[in-house]
Amino acid sequence: MRLLVIYDTVYGSTERIAQAVAEELEAAGHEVSCRRQSLSGEEDFLGVGVWVIGSPTHWGRAPFRFKTLLKNAVKEAGADHAFVAFDTRYDGMHAGAADRTHRMLVNAGLRPLLPPASFIVEGKELRAGEEARARALGQAIAASLR
Ligand SMILES: Cc1cc2nc3c(=O)[nH]c(=O)nc-3n(C[C@H](O)[C@H](O)[C@H](O)COP(=O)(O)O)c2cc1C
């Protein structure tokens, strides 16, 4: 199956999670395009059944530029897609970008494969063990597609 892993990042942690998820999906035999928001457009979403969306949490939500890209993508590509949303955030935050993205896409009619997932950063670095959790997320997405 073709999947899009699309992410935003400032310091690189969300990118590392996205790449680990993408590697696991590829290892499971899927055709994966892993794209950074700043280098992407709505066209990347077209004709791809499953979107894996990763965002840093800025002020409790995804950066505005990323939310705009997602909204335009739904407008262009339609709601007949499955998705998984994940974010990176500080420890102890009860809600983050993934929760809001998840809700927005469900409200738009897209089908979630899994609940929103979060990965913890400490300062500007991923907490130890989060990359392994990202690999587990990639495997769980692959399992949900079997
Ligand atoms: C402007 C700004 C606002 C932030 N606001 C939040 C926040 O509301 N909640 C939170 O958990 N982390 C917050 N953070 C921390 C980010 O979640 C963290 O920098 C991000 O996960 C790192 O991902 P990246 O390395 O991919 O940029 C904020 C960071 C920045 C730069």
The ligand as an SDF file (V2000), in Angstrom:
LIG
                    3D

 31 33  0  0  0  0  0  0  0  0999 V2000
    7.0320   28.2930   20.0770 C   0  0  0  0  0  0  0  0  0  0  0  0
    6.9610   26.9690   20.8060 C   0  0  0  0  0  0  0  0  0  0  0  0
    5.8230   26.6690   21.5540 C   0  0  0  0  0  0  0  0  0  0  0  0
    5.7500   25.4300   22.2260 C   0  0  0  0  0  0  0  0  0  0  0  0
    4.6000   25.1210   22.9170 N   0  0  0  0  0  0  0  0  0  0  0  0
    4.4960   23.8890   23.4950 C   0  0  0  0  0  0  0  0  0  0  0  0
    3.2820   23.4970   24.1470 C   0  0  0  0  0  0  0  0  0  0  0  0
    2.2980   24.2320   24.2060 O   0  0  0  0  0  0  0  0  0  0  0  0
    3.2200   22.2460   24.7050 N   0  0  0  0  0  0  0  0  0  0  0  0
    4.2960   21.3890   24.6570 C   0  0  0  0  0  0  0  0  0  0  0  0
    4.1670   20.2640   25.1650 O   0  0  0  0  0  0  0  0  0  0  0  0
    5.4610   21.7340   24.0370 N   0  0  0  0  0  0  0  0  0  0  0  0
    5.5780   22.9500   23.4720 C   0  0  0  0  0  0  0  0  0  0  0  0
    6.7320   23.3000   22.8400 N   0  0  0  0  0  0  0  0  0  0  0  0
    7.8280   22.3230   22.7360 C   0  0  0  0  0  0  0  0  0  0  0  0
    7.7170   21.5980   21.4130 C   0  0  0  0  0  0  0  0  0  0  0  0
    6.6820   20.6470   21.4870 O   0  0  0  0  0  0  0  0  0  0  0  0
    9.0470   20.9480   21.0470 C   0  0  0  0  0  0  0  0  0  0  0  0
    9.9490   22.0000   20.7780 O   0  0  0  0  0  0  0  0  0  0  0  0
    8.8900   20.0640   19.8380 C   0  0  0  0  0  0  0  0  0  0  0  0
    8.2350   18.8790   20.1920 O   0  0  0  0  0  0  0  0  0  0  0  0
   10.2130   19.7170   19.2340 C   0  0  0  0  0  0  0  0  0  0  0  0
    9.9560   19.1180   17.9960 O   0  0  0  0  0  0  0  0  0  0  0  0
   10.9550   19.3890   16.7840 P   0  0  0  0  0  0  0  0  0  0  0  0
   12.3270   18.9930   17.2920 O   0  0  0  0  0  0  0  0  0  0  0  0
   10.4660   18.4780   15.7130 O   0  0  0  0  0  0  0  0  0  0  0  0
   10.8560   20.8210   16.4220 O   0  0  0  0  0  0  0  0  0  0  0  0
    6.8410   24.5170   22.1690 C   0  0  0  0  0  0  0  0  0  0  0  0
    7.9740   24.8630   21.4190 C   0  0  0  0  0  0  0  0  0  0  0  0
    8.0390   26.0640   20.7450 C   0  0  0  0  0  0  0  0  0  0  0  0
    9.2760   26.3880   19.9400 C   0  0  0  0  0  0  0  0  0  0  0  0
  1  2  1  0
  2  3  1  0
  2 30  2  0
  3  4  2  0
  4  5  1  0
  4 28  1  0
  5  6  2  0
  6  7  1  0
  6 13  1  0
  7  8  2  0
  7  9  1  0
  9 10  1  0
 10 11  2  0
 10 12  1  0
 12 13  2  0
 13 14  1  0
 14 15  1  0
 14 28  1  0
 15 16  1  0
 16 17  1  0
 16 18  1  0
 18 19  1  0
 18 20  1  0
 20 21  1  0
 20 22  1  0
 22 23  1  0
 23 24  1  0
 24 25  2  0
 24 26  1  0
 24 27  1  0
 28 29  2  0
 29 30  1  0
 30 31  1  0
M  END
$$$$
